[in-house]
């Protein structure tokens, strides 16, 4: 069965109009053409559509023609579903997806379960709940990566605290080198988030000499409205590092100015955490 046919089958089972079924995910006219098979739907939009209508991603893909050319694969769809649930903080969705995958025979079942277990632990702020073998597999997979894809990069972003500093320096330099020239805003945010975390680790360990590569790489990424916040935080760390190198009060003052500006923007909790970090590491 093709994607459009299966979507229509589910829609009719729920007695919904095409407009109601498409919701805010797709325009009704575009969705109508998807059902007819004349428009192709992206994997991401398909996942969003299934979630919006409370349809199991796994059950849906099991009913499709395995050679359907309109999607990359069930494997990719499961990754998208897991990532979407994680970034929305939807713990219940992650648990449901975990249970569905555990009962099924999806491609890369073990890897999907590993990722979901880590995501759930991060949301719960309970890293101790991660099985040792699961954590070891995740760390080994990332550490062995020479060329990152989007999923491996996201996995590393979420597992960065599991590595020691020297391991993080090796892995992060590969990722930053590969993606610092990428024009995707999502990729740029991921890379800047990695750089910020590495700067935090280096400053805490007083390994200031390791930070030049990361500061220079971040500056190669053009500042846009979408990544302005990340660049502001990087400026804070750059000034703190300058203060350690030159012991000039102006750099410390600029750190406090940045903290105040972040607080004025409404991010009081984050500004407070930056202030604590500054007081402990100046």
Beta strands, then each sheet from edge to edge (+ up, - down):
end
